[in-house]
Amino acid sequence: MGLTMSATPKFTVSKLDTRFAGHRHLKYRIKLLGDYTVRYDQYIQIRNWCWDTWGSSCERDILIDLADKDESFIRKWSWHAEKYNKRFYDLYIYLATDQEYVMFKLKWM
């Protein structure tokens, strides 16, 4: 049984600079917003879409470690879930270039 999108995803987009982890390898960060249950379902659906669209990737911190050691390790996207308040997670999708960001906008905005 697949996930169904209950509403248009709500998110913010940040262009990465030196304040952000992964800024040397990734260019955009999408942070999912809204009710946690809905947000989590949307995160999984968007992550699955990224996998289907650009192929396999890995969690952001793993991508950073591997890319720092081997410059040929390039991925078009990544994800990250950051725990806060001991119960919930901030959910992020990372995109490597303007090209991936344009495709993301066409699909989700």
C-alpha positions in Angstrom: 0.0 0.0 0.0 1.5 3.3 -1.1 1.4 6.6 0.7 -1.2 9.1 -0.5 -0.5 12.8 -0.3 -3.2 14.2 1.9 -2.3 17.8 1.1 0.2 19.9 -0.8 3.5 19.6 1.1 4.5 22.7 3.0 8.2 23.5 3.2 10.8 26.1 3.2 13.8 26.2 0.9 17.2 27.4 2.0 20.2 27.9 -0.2 23.2 26.5 1.6 26.2 28.5 2.7 28.9 28.0 5.3 26.3 28.0 8.1 24.9 24.7 6.8 26.3 21.2 7.1 27.0 19.8 3.6 27.3 23.2 1.9 30.4 22.0 -0.1 28.5 19.1 -1.7 24.8 20.2 -1.7 23.2 23.5 -2.7 19.6 23.5 -1.4 17.8 22.3 1.8 14.1 21.7 1.9 12.6 21.6 5.3 9.1 20.0 5.6 6.6 21.9 7.8 3.2 21.3 9.3 1.6 18.6 11.4 4.1 15.9 12.3 2.2 12.9 11.0 1.3 14.6 7.7 4.8 16.0 7.4 6.4 12.6 7.9 4.2 11.0 5.3 5.0 13.7 2.8 8.7 13.4 3.6 8.7 9.7 2.8 6.8 10.4 -0.4 9.2 13.1 -1.5 12.2 11.0 -0.5 10.8 8.1 -2.6 10.2 10.5 -5.5 13.9 11.7 -5.3 15.1 8.1 -5.3 13.0 7.2 -8.3 14.0 10.5 -10.1 17.8 10.6 -9.4 18.6 7.2 -8.1 20.1 6.1 -4.8 21.6 8.4 -2.3 22.3 8.3 1.5 21.7 10.2 4.7 23.3 13.7 4.6 26.0 13.0 7.2 27.1 9.9 5.4 27.2 11.7 2.1 29.4 14.5 3.7 31.8 11.9 5.1 32.1 10.0 1.9 32.3 13.1 -0.4 35.0 14.6 1.8 37.2 11.5 1.4 36.5 10.9 -2.3 35.6 13.8 -4.5 34.2 11.4 -7.1 31.5 10.4 -4.7 28.7 12.7 -6.0 25.0 12.4 -5.4 22.2 14.6 -6.7 20.3 14.5 -3.4 20.2 13.4 0.2 18.0 13.5 3.3 18.4 14.2 7.0 16.1 13.8 10.1 17.2 15.8 13.1 15.7 15.0 16.5 14.4 17.7 18.8 12.3 17.8 21.9 13.1 14.0 22.4 10.0 13.2 20.4 9.9 14.8 17.0 12.2 15.3 14.0 12.9 18.1 11.6 12.8 16.5 8.2 15.0 17.7 5.4 15.7 16.9 1.7 18.9 18.2 0.2 19.5 18.9 -3.5 22.9 19.2 -5.1 22.4 21.7 -7.9 20.0 24.2 -9.6 18.9 21.4 -12.0 17.6 19.2 -9.2 15.9 22.2 -7.5 14.1 23.1 -10.8 12.8 19.6 -11.1 11.7 19.6 -7.5 9.9 22.9 -8.0 8.1 21.6 -11.0 6.9 18.5 -9.1 6.1 19.9 -5.7 5.4 23.7 -5.9 
